[in-house]
Amino acid sequence: MSNQNHSLNIAFIGLGVMGFPMAGYLANAGHKVTVYNRTDSKAELWLKEYKGAKAATPAEAAKGKDVVFACVGNDDDLREVTVGDKGAFNTMKEGSIFVDHTTTSALVAQELAQIAQSKNIGYADAPVSGGQAGAQSGALTVMVGAEPRDYQKIESLIRCYAKMQKLLGPVGSGQMAKMVNQICIAGVVQGLSEALHFAKQNGLDAEAVVEVISKGAAQSWQMDNRASTMLDNEFNFGFAVDWMRKDLGIVLDQARVSKAHLPLTALVDQFYSQVQANGGDRFDTSSLITLLEKK
């Protein structure tokens, strides 16, 4: 299963801004891909762009497949497409593997992995980072929790759309790593927002300042990719505030369980709630600066 030249029968459940291109990369690599999406018109669009088939339910999509991928919305969506009445686990064959790219709680990953194990199905939680742009360019970062034998079987498949992937431990480890990722992003975006606001308030050419400091210790992905758009008051680039709040909610729930202290993350989560209250639900995460720029 790990030989990339060997064509596999694959299902991909969920064709949102991430899943649509990810499924496309698998099809372009020569695998036989059957897609399912809750809104069927998305599956129709996918078939116009890529070679494959579509199914009416997750169960139909998953039947007889070697590997079933999912990239849906949240814990409840994931449960529905796996163990729901028309869920993939009802029809997946023994020895197949379920790979979940959704950002969820670690608990639901562990819960579903146990059910999968009882059916002799492998399970990997494999949340991604890199946003819509990373999915479209096939340059995602994938954090994986799985049994080593299962990871070896899916490694070459994930490589179709990832620039970096790593097995980080048993099921749940991928989701925990994604939480670490989101904690880092929350703090960096707030820091960058305050820095740009401060530069403007003090009469500096903020773009010129960024050009200089981005070559030093202040450099970050957010600075390289979002500083200029933040200064232009443009916030339609990828990962939405609604999704970030979902992710930070998962982080803060886990922090309470593990007694981790995340004061900055909790504060930034509240800042994002203010962005939502101001109508910025679908703005990207760099929109934190709007709270500072309000007259």
Secondary structure in CASP SS format (residue, H / E / C, confidence):
PFRMAT SS
TARGET T0000
AUTHOR 0000-0000-0000
METHOD secondary structure of the structure
MODEL  1
M C 1.00
S C 1.00
N C 1.00
Q C 1.00
N C 1.00
H C 1.00
S C 1.00
L C 1.00
N E 1.00
I E 1.00
A E 1.00
F E 1.00
I E 1.00
G C 1.00
L C 1.00
G C 1.00
V C 1.00
M C 1.00
G H 1.00
F H 1.00
P H 1.00
M H 1.00
A H 1.00
G H 1.00
Y H 1.00
L H 1.00
A H 1.00
N H 1.00
A C 1.00
G C 1.00
H C 1.00
K E 1.00
V E 1.00
T E 1.00
V E 1.00
Y E 1.00
N C 1.00
R C 1.00
T C 1.00
D H 1.00
S H 1.00
K H 1.00
A H 1.00
E H 1.00
L H 1.00
W H 1.00
L H 1.00
K H 1.00
E H 1.00
Y C 1.00
K C 1.00
G C 1.00
A E 1.00
K E 1.00
A C 1.00
A C 1.00
T C 1.00
P H 1.00
A H 1.00
E H 1.00
A H 1.00
A H 1.00
K C 1.00
G C 1.00
K C 1.00
D C 1.00
V E 1.00
V E 1.00
F E 1.00
A E 1.00
C C 1.00
V C 1.00
G C 1.00
N C 1.00
D H 1.00
D H 1.00
D H 1.00
L H 1.00
R H 1.00
E H 1.00
V H 1.00
T H 1.00
V H 1.00
G C 1.00
D C 1.00
K C 1.00
G C 1.00
A H 1.00
F H 1.00
N H 1.00
T C 1.00
M C 1.00
K C 1.00
E C 1.00
G C 1.00
S C 1.00
I E 1.00
F E 1.00
V E 1.00
D E 1.00
H C 1.00
T C 1.00
T C 1.00
T C 1.00
S C 1.00
A H 1.00
L H 1.00
V H 1.00
A H 1.00
Q H 1.00
E H 1.00
L H 1.00
A H 1.00
Q H 1.00
I H 1.00
A H 1.00
Q H 1.00
S H 1.00
K C 1.00
N C 1.00
I C 1.00
G E 1.00
Y E 1.00
A E 1.00
D E 1.00
A C 1.00
P C 1.00
V E 1.00
S E 1.00
G C 1.00
G H 1.00
Q H 1.00
A H 1.00
G H 1.00
A H 1.00
Q H 1.00
S H 1.00
G C 1.00
A C 1.00
L E 1.00
T E 1.00
V E 1.00
M E 1.00
V E 1.00
G E 1.00
A C 1.00
E C 1.00
P H 1.00
R H 1.00
D H 1.00
Y H 1.00
Q H 1.00
K H 1.00
I H 1.00
E H 1.00
S H 1.00
L H 1.00
I H 1.00
R C 1.00
C C 1.00
Y C 1.00
A E 1.00
K E 1.00
M E 1.00
Q E 1.00
K E 1.00
L E 1.00
L E 1.00
G E 1.00
P C 1.00
V C 1.00
G C 1.00
S H 1.00
G H 1.00
Q H 1.00
M H 1.00
A H 1.00
K H 1.00
M H 1.00
V H 1.00
N H 1.00
Q H 1.00
I H 1.00
C H 1.00
I H 1.00
A H 1.00
G H 1.00
V H 1.00
V H 1.00
Q H 1.00
G H 1.00
L H 1.00
S H 1.00
E H 1.00
A H 1.00
L H 1.00
H H 1.00
F H 1.00
A H 1.00
K H 1.00
Q H 1.00
N C 1.00
G C 1.00
L C 1.00
D C 1.00
A H 1.00
E H 1.00
A H 1.00
V H 1.00
V H 1.00
E H 1.00
V H 1.00
I H 1.00
S C 1.00
K C 1.00
G C 1.00
A C 1.00
A C 1.00
Q C 1.00
S C 1.00
W H 1.00
Q H 1.00
M H 1.00
D H 1.00
N H 1.00
R H 1.00
A H 1.00
S H 1.00
T H 1.00
M H 1.00
L H 1.00
D C 1.00
N C 1.00
E C 1.00
F C 1.00
N C 1.00
F C 1.00
G C 1.00
F C 1.00
A E 1.00
V H 1.00
D H 1.00
W H 1.00
M H 1.00
R H 1.00
K H 1.00
D H 1.00
L H 1.00
G H 1.00
I H 1.00
V H 1.00
L H 1.00
D H 1.00
Q H 1.00
A H 1.00
R H 1.00
V H 1.00
S H 1.00
K C 1.00
A C 1.00
H C 1.00
L C 1.00
P H 1.00
L H 1.00
T H 1.00
A H 1.00
L H 1.00
V H 1.00
D H 1.00
Q H 1.00
F H 1.00
Y H 1.00
S H 1.00
Q H 1.00
V H 1.00
Q H 1.00
A H 1.00
N C 1.00
G C 1.00
G C 1.00
D C 1.00
R C 1.00
F C 1.00
D E 1.00
T H 1.00
S H 1.00
S H 1.00
L H 1.00
I H 1.00
T H 1.00
L H 1.00
L H 1.00
E H 1.00
K C 1.00
K C 1.00
END
